[in-house]
Amino acid sequence: MAWIDKQSPAKGSRLARAITYAHNQKSYMSTYLEDGRCSLSNNAAENSIRSVTVGRRNWLFCDTTDGADASMILYSA
């Protein structure tokens, strides 16, 4: 954060917004860096919900209640 504190970007610029965001998230970033159990990637979480997100797109085309129920049973198994 020492580098960020030395910056003085133009007001309203993208860099200014990024620096403001970094300052606002400082406590969360510090916690993340101090806890060795945190993963650098969220791929496992994204992969676990992939079938739901793909299914959501397919459910848009269920023409009947029976079809929607069948899709729900298939994706919840």
ROPA-246897 format. One record per atom (N, C-alpha, C): residue in three letters; x, y, z negated. Coordinates in steps of 0.001 Angstrom, whole numbers, plus 500000, padded with zeros to 6 digits. Example, Ala and Ser with C-alpha at 12.3 -4.5 7.8 and 13.67 -1.06 7.14 Angstrom:
BEGIN
ALA513190494310492200 ALA512300495500492200 ALA513200496700492200 SER512850497750492920 SER513670498940492860 SER512900500030492130 
***
This chain:
BEGIN
MET500816498806500000 MET500000500000500000 MET500864501264500000 ALA502143501132499739 ALA503001502312499713 ALA503043502984501079 TRP503094502195502147 TRP503124502761503493 TRP501821503504503787 ILE500720502917503386 ILE499422503538503631 ILE499305504862502884 ASP499820504923501675 ASP499725506149500888 ASP500497507303501522 LYS501515507001502312 LYS502338508039502944 LYS501739508577504240 GLN500718507931504746 GLN500135508317506032 GLN499174509494505875 SER499146510342506904 SER498175511450506936 SER497629511558508358 PRO496750510632508715 PRO496193510629510073 PRO495170511754510278 ALA494894512043511535 ALA493894513062511867 ALA492536512635511330 LYS491816513588510761 LYS490517513301510180 LYS489561512774511252 GLY488884511661510944 GLY487938511072511878 GLY488549510114512884 SER489858509970512864 SER490509509058513812 SER490309507609513376 ARG490602506711514279 ARG490483505287513937 ARG491458504904512830 LEU492656505478512883 LEU493643505190511837 LEU493137505690510487 ALA492527506856510460 ALA491996507394509202 ALA490908506477508648 ARG490038505976509523 ARG488997505051509064 ARG489603503755508547 ALA490647503262509235 ALA491299502027508787 ALA491970502220507432 ILE492602503348507238 ILE493273503621505960 ILE492244503775504843 THR491153504458505121 THR490085504588504122 THR489536503219503750 TYR489324502375504757 TYR488843501016504505 TYR489832500250503624 ALA491121500349503952 ALA492141499640503170 ALA492146500117501722 HIS492015501415501515 HIS491965501942500142 HIS490733501419499407 ASN489606501384500089 ASN488373500918499451 ASN488406499424499136 GLN489172498657499887 GLN489239497209499706 GLN490472496769498920 LYS491230497699498387 LYS492502497395497724 LYS492362496340496626 SER491376496458495779 SER491249495494494674 SER490963494093495206 TYR490149493993496269 TYR489840492691496846 TYR491060492089497533 MET491805492919498249 MET493010492421498918 MET494044491962497904 SER494166492688496804 SER495134492309495769 SER494763490962495164 THR493493490762494893 THR493040489488494347 THR493350488362495316 TYR493082488599496591 TYR493352487592497617 TYR494837487230497650 LEU495707488215497583 LEU497145487961497660 LEU497691487307496394 GLU497069487554495263 GLU497549486994493998 GLU497078485570493750 ASP496013485151494405 ASP495453483818494189 ASP495922482879495294 GLY496781481944494948 GLY497349481026495925 GLY496360480010496476 ARG495183479889495885 ARG494181478951496373 ARG493425479475497591 CYS493534480757497856 CYS492803481354498985 CYS493403480889500307 SER492523480567501221 SER492959480123502540 SER493103481314503471 LEU494053481228504400 LEU494235482289505375 LEU493211482217506492 SER492485481132506558 SER491536480929507643 SER490185480511507087 ASN489127480883507793 ASN487798480448507388 ASN487232479456508402 ASN488105478788509152 ASN487674477833510171 ASN486828476703509586 ALA487178476210508421 ALA486414475109507828 ALA484970475538507556 ALA484788476757507049 ALA483438477254506782 ALA482669477446508086 GLU483329478014509087 GLU482657478230510368 GLU482273476913511036 ASN483151475933510972 ASN482846474637511583 ASN481704473926510866 SER481576474139509562 SER480517473460508819 SER479125473980509184 ILE479020475212509664 ILE477704475759510020 ILE477492475832511535 ARG478419475306512308 ARG478315475387513767 ARG477031474743514293 SER476636473593513759 SER475435472921514258 SER474188473767514004 VAL474173474500512908 VAL473027475359512610 VAL472966476518513590 THR474106477129513878 THR474097478278514784 THR473779477863516214 VAL474282476728516641 VAL473949476229517974 VAL472480475838518011 GLY471999475197516964 GLY470603474799516886 GLY469668475991516917 ARG470059477076516261 ARG469212478265516226 ARG468927478758517645 ARG469938478726518484 ARG469748479133519880 ARG468789478171520588 ASN468910476884520306 ASN468040475903520944 ASN466613475964520417 TRP466437476329519159 TRP465099476376518564 TRP464231477458519199 LEU464854478426519826 LEU464080479477520480 LEU463171478912521561 PHE463520477748522077 PHE462793477179523201 PHE461857476041522787 CYS461602475890521501 CYS460636474897521036 CYS459243475439521338 ASP458524474762522234 ASP457215475256522656 ASP456093474903521688 THR456287473845520910 THR455213473400520022 THR455737473243518603 THR454823473169517684 THR455196472934516287 THR455838471559516135 ASP455320470558516860 ASP455902469216516785 ASP457342469220517279 GLY457616469964518345 GLY458982470061518859 GLY459910470738517869 ALA459429471776517214 ALA460225472465516197 ALA460502471548515013 ASP459486470780514601 ASP459676469833513497 ASP460698468760513851 ALA460641468264515091 ALA461600467244515530 ALA463010467805515525 SER463186469043515997 SER464508469673515988 SER465001469854514569 MET464111470272513674 MET464501470477512274 MET464995469168511652 ILE464278468080511922 ILE464670466782511366 ILE466013466356511928 LEU466228466568513209 LEU467469466178513858 LEU468663466938513280 TYR468533468248513139 TYR469653469071512686 TYR469878469010511181 SER468887468591510402 SER469064468546508954 SER469576467193508471 ALA469687466234509364 ALA470142464899508967 ALA471634464858508731 
***
